[in-house]
């Protein structure tokens, strides 16, 4: 309390005699009984309240205190003192007498834009100890609703276009009037026009005239042309000529027509033969002698922007003769350099909780087969360690080489799917060899290969389907134990054996994080994988009584099914404050030729991207616990992972942000393991066998990437130290161990 008072007094004493520090705005909304108020409108009203007070941390104006107690830098814009005062610090937000009246005008504007024309607004500012609080109060009466929308457009063809798609209207009878919905509806109608050939038609050509006379709190709209529209602007147009020029400047008007070739109805010029013409012209969805379509034009843009070799793109349309009602399309495709060499030196935080530096060297040819195909070779090396955590591993050394071939557009067998992608779909072939040294316990060579297709049905979602996924894992002798010791470890009888996996995988992702116009956004991703089914069927039919497990190259192949679900929800509270949540549900079940999952498909709980009150591999499976063995990812793993994470993120000063978090979850086995008692999942006891941790963290956000420190405190364990073989605590907080174990995680980027 004394600290809060000290900060408050020290910040206000720097104000001039007539200055007042702005503290907060408060908005109270009341309404008639039969009036409903949407959450979006409530948020919109709160968003217009300004100014925003100086940021606080635990009730303290730390950034303002830094500003006030830092002297002016000797050179403005340079030096540590400048960074301290103007980056970490914040100038005082002062109260201005004119601000409340301006805010009232904004509130009135938002209310009227959303149908509320009958209301009372009042504002009152209280000043105490040179700090101001402004209170706004609104009382809402019944809003205006839509009566009818009458189209008075002279062109019967355009009227027919409207009527044929009238069921998609955003304005319905008895809806509350919304200016934004009127704009969206007009944009929807004009989009229909432009998709039917009306290239020159623009949104502002349609005017909504409002009529409220004798309508008893209702509004009627008459939709008409705006005055002085030229005839050619409301005509329907066909595509006459389409020209595609490679590496031609916009200002270059000299065109040697003898160098033009006709490919798929497109006039094509590529003087240096950079590309095979059909591989580019197939991405032009506008066709000669067809009507102009805005959707096909935008799809053409989206496909060309998907090429890694693209440097710039310019598409223009010209009208030579208004009487012919035809337009020409001209596309200028400028390529970037074919070859590239990139070196990256980064710090990385893996999902297994290990952090450390890594170096990556990539050579790429972005036009290997003259169709925008990208062939890349990547060499990567790095060393990782769990900082501040006690584990059985000293470090992880890894090195890998990867070859990747990206092929624009999908193979012919997927042509129908490709036609429904709004962005350039592509096929991806990759192969990777990785060496991992888990010092001092084991060494693994791993070979991965896959063949995948990726396409984008809408702006917000995507599919990634791999008909073929291949993994070969071989465990070698380490410095402290030979291969037989590794395989014979009692807690992982099968997962660390030499493994062979052949299967298929599909991933679906949908998110509105980049397109949401509201405070709310979400991310959803699910992956389904199966492995070994085809080989098992073949071997089973030809086994002739051979004992299982069946082997390929003298190695047993894995057979399992897996489904992962990752759902995240974000809500912005203020400009720099937000709530982030995540729910994970991962499950993989071995069957047939396998009695356990291969190590590369095991799940782990704990660590900087999971339950931050525990170290990676420090939890599970279930209530299993052995106080005589250090946490080990070979022991503490499972077939099922359930987890919930909650974060409150807020700004401290400058680019420094903080977070308060809570994590809950664990990993479990699908089968009983006598050497890891309590590991099998019992769905009616998930809460008792889950762990909970809370904590706080510090982030420095570079906008592209962020570094963070998270301090996690376990408050619920799934086990008791003295009875590690029984179900865990039913109490939320284990007071006997509260505060005794805290873990500090260093990580790169946000956990979700």
N, C-alpha and C positions, 0 to 999 in steps of 0.2 A: 504494500500500500504506500509506504514512504517512497519507494522507488518510482511509482506512478506519479505521485505528487511532485517529486523532484523533476521528472521529465516534463510535466505539464508546466510548471513554473519557469523552468529554464528555457522553454520554447517560446512562451509568450513575452518574456522580458526583452526579446530582441525586436519586438514590434514597435513601430512608430506610435506616437501618441494617438493618432486618429485611425490606426489600423486595428482590424479585428480578424482573428484567425477563424476560418470557417471550420466547423466541427462536423455537421451532418445535416442531411435532408431527411424528412420523414413524410410519408404519404399515407393518408387514411382514406379509404373508399367506402362509401355507404350507398345504398340503392333501395329503390322500391321493392316490395316483396316479389312481384312478378317479373323482375328484371334479372337476367343472368349475365354474368361477366366472365368472359373466357380468360384462361391463364395467359394466352398470348397477348391480349390487350392489357392485362394487368402488368405484364413484363414490359410492354411497350411504353406504358405510362411511367413506370419506374426508371426506364432507360433515359428519359428526357430530363430527369432531375440532374441538375449540375449546379455548382462544380462538384467534382469528386474530392473528398477530403484527403489529406496526406495519409499515406499508407501506415498501417499499424502492425505491430507484432506483439501478441499477448497484451494488447491494450496500450502499447508504448509507441510513440512517434519516433522511432529510431532514425529513420532516414531524414526527418526534419531536424532532429538533434544533431546529426552529422553535419548537415548543411549549416546550421547556426554556429557550430563550434569549430568550423574549419575556416581558416583565413582565406582571403582571396588569393588565387594563384598569381605568381609574378608574371607569367605569360598566359594569357587567357587561351584556353583550348589545349594547353599542353601541360605535361607533368603530372606527378602523382597527386598533388594537392587539387588540381583541376578535376582529376578522376574522382577523388574522394568527395569533393564538394558538389559536383554537377552530375556525376554518374551514380555514385552510391547515395548521395544526398538528394533531397527534394526541396525545392523552394517552397516557402509557406503559401498555402492556398488561402487567399484573403476573401473576406466577405465584401460584396459590393451591393449597395442599396438597390441598384437597378436590376440585379439578377432575378429576384423572385418574380417580378412582373413579366420578365421575359420567359421564365419557366411556365408561368400561368398561360401565356400565349401558346407555348408549345403543347401544354396539356390540352388546351381547347382544340388545337389543330388535330391532335391524335384522336380525341373523342369524336369530333365531327367526321374525320376520315373513317371512323368505325361505326357510324350510324347514330351517335348520341348527340343530338342537337339541343336537348333539354337537360340542363344540369346546373348545379351551383358549385362554384370553386372559391375557396378562401385560402389565404396564406397569412402566416404570422411568424415573425422572426423574433427569437428571444436571444438577448446578448447578456452573458454573465462571465465575469473574469476574462474579458477580451476574447471570448469564444462565442460563436453564433450557432444556433440551431434553428432551421426554418421548417415549420410544419405546414403541409399542404393538406387540405381536406376537399373531397369531391363527393357530391351527392348526385346520383344518376337517376333519371326518370326513363320512361319507356323509350326505346330507340325506334328509329324509322326502319320499316321493312320494305322489301321489294314487292310491288304490285304486279306489274307486267313489264316486258321489254318488247317494243314494237320496232321492227326493222323497216325503214323507209328508204331502201336503196333502189335506185332506178334500174340497175342491171339485174335482170331476172336470173342470169347464170350464176352471179355471185350470191344472190338470194337462195338459189337452189343448193349451193355449196353449204351455206349456213344451215339450212333446214335438214340436210342429209346427216349432219353431225350434231344436231341440236341436243341429243341426249348427253353429249359430253360437256354441256354448258356448265359454267361455274356459278351462274346466277339463277337461282330458282325462286319461285314465288314464295313469299313469306320469310325468305332469308333476311337477316339484318344487313342493311346497306354497308358495303365496305369499298372504299376507294381502291384499295389494292386489288380486290377481286374484279372490279370493273376493268382495271388495267390488264390483269391477267386474262380476263375473258376476251378483251379486244386483241391481245397478243395471240391468243389461241385461234381466233377467227382469221386474223391476218396470216397466221402460219398455214392454215388450211388453204387460203387463197394462193399463197406463194408456192405451195406444193402442187397446185393445179395450174401453174404456168404464169401467174401474175407477178412477174419478177420485180416490177417497179412499185408494187403496192407497199405502203408503209403504215405503221401503227397509227400515226396521227391523221391518216386519211379518214378514219372513222371517228365521229364525234358523238358522244352520249349526251343528249339533251334531257335534263331532269324536269319533271313536272310533279308538284306536290299539291296542286290546287284541288280542294274538295275530296281529298283521298284519305282523310282521317289517319294521320300518322303513317302514311304509306308514300312510296315514291314510284313513279312510272318513268321509264326511259324510252326516248325515241332515238334510234340509231340512224344517222345520216352521213353522207359525204361532207367533208369540210369544203368550204367554198374554194373556187379557183383551182381545182385539180385539172391537170392537162389530160387530154384524151389518151395519149400514149401511156400514161401512168396507170390506167385502169384497163389496159388491154392484156390479153392472154398471149404468151410467146412460146414459140418452139425454139429448140436449139438448132442453129444452122451449121456452124463449123466449130470444131473443138481442136485446139492446137496445144501441143505440149513441147516446150523447149527446155533442154537440159543445159545448164550453165550459160544461159543467155541473160544479159543485163536488161533491166526494165527500160533503160534509156536507149537501148540499141534498136533502132527502127528498121535497120537494113536486114532484110530476110531474103536469102537466096532460095527461091521456091524449088529449085532443082534438087536441093538437099533434103527436102521434105519427103517423107514416106508415109503412106496411109496404113495404119495398124489399128484394127478393130474400130474403124471409122474415125480414128483420130489422126490428125496431121502431126507427125512426130519429127523432131529435129534433135540430133545428138551428134554434133560434128566430130567429137573425139571418141565416139562409140564406148562411152562409159557403161552404158546399160544395154541389156537386151530389151528391145522396145516392148514386147508383150508383157514383160514382168512389171512394167510401170503402167501401161495403158489399161491393164485389167483393173486398176484401182480407181478408174474414172467411171463413176456410176451415172453421170449425165450422158445421154446418148444422142447422137445426131438424129435430127428429125423427130425426136420425142419432145414433149412439153417440158419446160423448165420445172424443176422440183427443188425447193429449198432444202428439204431433208436429204436428197441425194447429193446436193452441192456440199452440205456440211459433212456428210459421210465421206465424200471424196477428200475434203480437207483433213479429216481425222485419220484416214488411212495413210495419206502422204506424211503427216506429222509423226507417224509411227516408225518411220525409217530412221535408223541410226546414222545413215550416211547423209541425211538431209541437213543442209545449212540454213536455207531460207526458202520460202514458198510464197509466190504471189499469184493470185487468181483474179482475173478481171473479166467483165462482160461489156460488150459494146453493141450498140444499136445503130446500124448503118441506114436502115430504111424503115421508117415508121409504118409504111403501108404494108410491108411484107410480114410484119409481126414476127420477126425472127431475130435472135440475138446470137452473137458469137462468143465463145469462151476461149480465153487465153491463159495458159498455165505456164509459169516460169519456175522450174525446179533447179535450185542451185545446190550442188553437192559440197560437202566438206571434204577434208583430206581422207584419203582411203585408209591409210595406215596410221595407227596411233600407238604410243607407248606411254603407259601411265605407271607411276610409282606412288604407292601410298604407305605412309608410316603412321599407324594409328594405335590407340589403346582400345581394347575391346573387353566387354563383359559378356560372358557366355551364359546360356541358360543353366549350365551346371554350377554357376556361382564363381567360376574362376576368372580372374582379371589379369591383364598383362599386355605388353606391347606386341605388335605384330607388324610385319612388312609384307606388302603385296606388290608384285610386279605383273603387269598385264600388257600383252601385245595383242593388238586386234587389227584384222583386215575387215573393213565394213562393207566390202563389195566383192567378196571372194568369187562369186559365180555371176557377177554382173547383173544381179537382181536385187541388190540391197541386202544380201545375206551377210551375216557377221560371224566371222570365225575368230575366237579369242582363246589365247593360252594364258593361264594365270598360275604363277608360282607364289605360294604363301608360306610363311614361316613365323612362328611366334612361341612365346613361353608364357605360361599363365600360373598364377598362384592365388590361393584364397588368403587375402591379407587379413591378419588378425584372427584367423580361425584355426583351431587345432583339429587336424585331420590326419589320416594315415598317409596322405600324399604330400611329398615335399613340393612337387611342381608337376605341371603337364607341359611337355614339349611336343609341338606339332609342326609338321611340314607337309605340304601337299602340292600337287600339280593337277591342273584341271584344264580340259579342253571343252569348249562349248560352241555349238553351231546354232545360230538363230536364223530360221528361214521364214521370211515374211509370207503371210497367207498360209492356210492349212493345206494338207495333202488332198488330192481329189476326193478321197473317201469321206472327207469332212466338209465338202463344198456347201451342203445345205446349212450346216452350222455356221460356216464362214459368212454366208450371205446375211445372217441375222446378227452379226457383230457390228456395233456402231464404231468401233475402233479397229485398227489393223490387227487381225489375229495373226498368230505365228506358231510355228512348230519349233521345238527346242530339243536338240540332241546334246547330251553332255556325258562326260566320263571324268572321274576323279579318283586319284590314288592318294591316300592319306596315311602318314605314319604318326602314331601317337605313342608317347612314352609317359606312362603314369608312374613317375619315379617315387619309390623304388619297387613298386609292386608288380607292374606288368607292362608289356609292350604290345601294340596292336597295329597290324597292317590292315587297311580297309580299302576296298575298291567299290566305287559306286558308279552306276550308269543308268540313264533313263532316256526315254523318248516321250515328249510331252506336247500337248496342244494347249494353247491359251487363247480365249476369246472373251468378248465383252458384250453381253446382250444389251446392257443399258449403261448409262453414264456412271451408275453407282455399284454395279456388280460385275463379277468376272468368274469364269470357270477355268480351272487348270487341271487337265486330265492327262494322266500318264498311263498309257496302256501297258508300258513295260517299265518296271523298276527292278534294278539288279543291285544286290549288295553281297559282297564276299568279305568276310571278316576272319582274320587269322591271328591267333594269339601266340606270341613268341616268348622265349625264356627271358626273364628279367635278371637284374643283378642280384636279387636276394632269393629268388625261387625259380624253379624250372617249370616247364609247361605243365607237367603232371600235377605239380602243387597248385598251380592256378586253377586248373580244371577241377581238381579234387577239393577245392575249398567248399566246406559243407553248406555254406549259405547260398551259393550260386552254382548248383550242379550242372546247369545247362547253358545259362546265359552267356558265359565267357568261353564256351567251346568255339572252335573254328566253325564258322557259320556260312551258309549259303542261302540267299533269299531271292526269289523271283516272283514278282507279283504285279499288281496294278493299283493305282491310287487316283483319287479325284478330290479336288478342293474347290469349294464354293465360298466366295467372299462378297459381302454386301456392306456398304458403309455410306453415310451421308456427311462425313466429317468435313469434306471439302465443298459441299453444296448446300448444307443446311443454312436457312435464313433465320432460324430461331436460336434460342439459347441451348437447345437440346441437340445432341448428335449421338450416333451409335456406330458400332462396328461389330459385325458378326462373321465368323469364319468357321467352317466345318470341313474336316478331312476324313475321308473314308478310304481305308486301305485293306486289301487282302493279299496274302502271299502263300504260295505253295499249293494252291488248290489244283491247278492243272497238272503239275508234276505228280502230286499225290494220286490223282485219278489214273494217270498213265502207269505209274509204278504199281498201284494197287491191282490194276487189271493184268499186269505182266509179272507179278511178284512170284507166283508159283510157290507160295508158302514162305517166302523170305521174311526174316524177322525185321521188325521195325526198330529203329527208324531207317527209312530208305535213304540212300546216299547218292550224291552226285560228286564226281571227282574225289571219291572216298571221303566226302564230308556230308553230314546230315543236312538236309535243307529245312528251312524254317517254314512252318505253316501256322498262320494266325490271322485274325481279323481285328481291325482297329477303327475306332471312330473318336475323333477329337472335336470338341465344341468350345469355342472361345467367343464370349459375348461381352461387349464393353459399352458402357453408357456414360456420357459426359454431359454435365450441365454447367453452363457459365452463370455465375452468380453476379459478378461485377466485371469490370474491365479486365482485371488481372487475377480474379479469384474464381475458382471452379471446383466442382466435385467430380471425381472420376471413380468409376466402379468397374469391376471385372468379375466374371464368373467363368470358371473353367470346369469342364467335365470331360476327362480323358479316360478311355478304356480300351484295353487290348486283351484279347483272349487267345491263348495258344490251344491248338487242338490237332487231331490227326497225327501228323508226323512229329509234333513238338509237345513237350511236357512243360516247357517254360519259354518265355519270350527271349529272343536274342538281346544282347546287352544294348544294342543301338536302338531298341524300341522300348526300353525300360523308362519308367517315369520316376521323377525325384521331387521331393518337397523340401522347402527351406532355401534360403539364399537371397541375394539382392533382388531377384525378380519373382520371388515367391513369398513364403512366410519369413519376413525379415527379422523376426526374433530368434531364428534358428539358422545354423549354418547349413550349407548344402550337404545333403546326405545325412543330416542330423535327425531326421524324422522317419518314422515308419520302418517297415510296413505295419500299419495299424498301431497296436499298443506294444509291439516288440521293442525291447530295450535290454541292452547288456552294458552295464556300467564299466566292465573291464575291457571293452573294445572301443577304440576311437571311432567317431563317425566315419563311415566309408560308403561311397556311392555304390560299391559292389554289394554291400549288405543292405543299406537303407534305400531300397528301391521297390517299386511295385508295378502291378498291372493296371491299377486304377488310380486316378488322381482327381480329387475334387477340391476346389479352392474358391474362396470369395475374397476379394480385395476391395478396400474402400480408402480413398484418399481425399483430403481437403487441401487444395493447392492455393497458395496465396503469395503475393509479392512482398518482399522485404524492402529492398532498395536497389535501384539500378537494374542490373541483370540478375540479381540474387533473388531466388524464390525459396520458399519453405513449404513443408508439407506435414500434415498430421495423418497417420495411416493406421489401419487395422487390417490384419490378414487372418484368415481362418482356413483350415483344411488339413489334408494329409494324403498319403498314398497307402494303398492296400493291395493284398493279393487276391486272386480269384479262387485259389485252392489253398488248402491247409498246408503249412510247412512246419514239420515237427522241430526243425532247427531254428525257426523264427516264430515261436508261439505268439498268438494274438495278431498275426499278420493278415489273416483272412478277413475279408469285409463281411460285416453283418449289418444289413441296411437299416435295421431297427435300432442300431447303436452307433450310427454315424456321428451324431453329435458328441457322444461320450468319447469316441475314439479320434476326434479331431483336435487339432492344436489351434491356439489363438495367440497372436502377438500384436502389440501396438508399438507406436514409436513416432519419431519425428525425423525430418531430414532437411538437408540444405542442398539446393541446386544452383548451379551457375549456367545460365542458358545463353549459348552462342547463336541462337536462332536455328542454325543448321543442326547442331548437336548440343547436348547438355552433359555436364558432369555432375555427379551427386554423391553425397554422403548420407546414408540412412542409419539411424541408431534404433535398433529393434529390441523390444523387451517382451519376453514370453510371459503371458499371464495365464495360460492354460496348457498343460501337458497332457498327452494321451496316455501317460503311464505314471507310475510312482517309482521312484528310484529303488525302494526296497522290495517292490513287487512288480518287476517289469513284465511278468507273464500274465497279468490280469488286465481287465478293462480299466480304462483311465478314469480320471476324476470326473464327477458329474458337476462339480462346482465350476463356475466360470473362471474364477481366479484362484490359483493355488497360492494362498497367503504364506505358506511355509517357505516358498522359494521366490516370492515376489521381489524383484529388484536385485537378486543375487547374480543373475546372468543377463548381461546385455551384450549385443553384438553390433559392431560398427562395420557397415558394408560400404566399400567404394565401388562405384559403378559408372558406366557411361550410358547416357540417354535414359529416358523415362522407362519405368518397369512395364507400363502399358499405356 
